Each structure stands twice: as structure tokens, then as C-alpha cells.
């Protein structure tokens, strides 16, 4: 009989697909081939999510830049308004 998750598309007991179990390579005794395979899988997952992460970072950066520019302009307008108010209060 094959081990659980060894390629069977469905678990015959409950009809669910098997899923990967999280392991700790520092606690488990893994062969160098297993460690290499884990690195390959991690790299593939990282590369798969890279475009989405880049897009999110770009949108976040643009949003922060736009907000900062808006606040700078708002601060400049507030300074100008304070200067006008001081000029009016000083009088002629």
C-alpha cells in the first residue's frame, strides 16, 4: 500500500485530496536531496508570487508618494494662510 500523499489523487477514507505537511528541517533528519528539493520548491513559489508582490509594492509606493505630496501642498497652503492672517492682524 502506498504512503499517504504518495501520488493518490484522493484519500480513499474521506474522499479529500492530500496536502503537504509542514516540516522543520532542523528537527527532521533530511537527506541533502530532500533539502535541495525543498529549496527548489521554495524558489519556485517565491518566483511565482514575485510579479504580484512587485505590483503591490509599486501601488503602495505610489500611494505613499501621492499622500506625501498632498500633505506637503496642504502644509504650504496652511503656512500661506497663517502668513495672511498675521499680516491682517498686524494692520496698516
HELIX and SHEET records of a PDB file:
HELIX    1   1 UNK A   32  UNK A   90  1                                  59    
END                                                                             
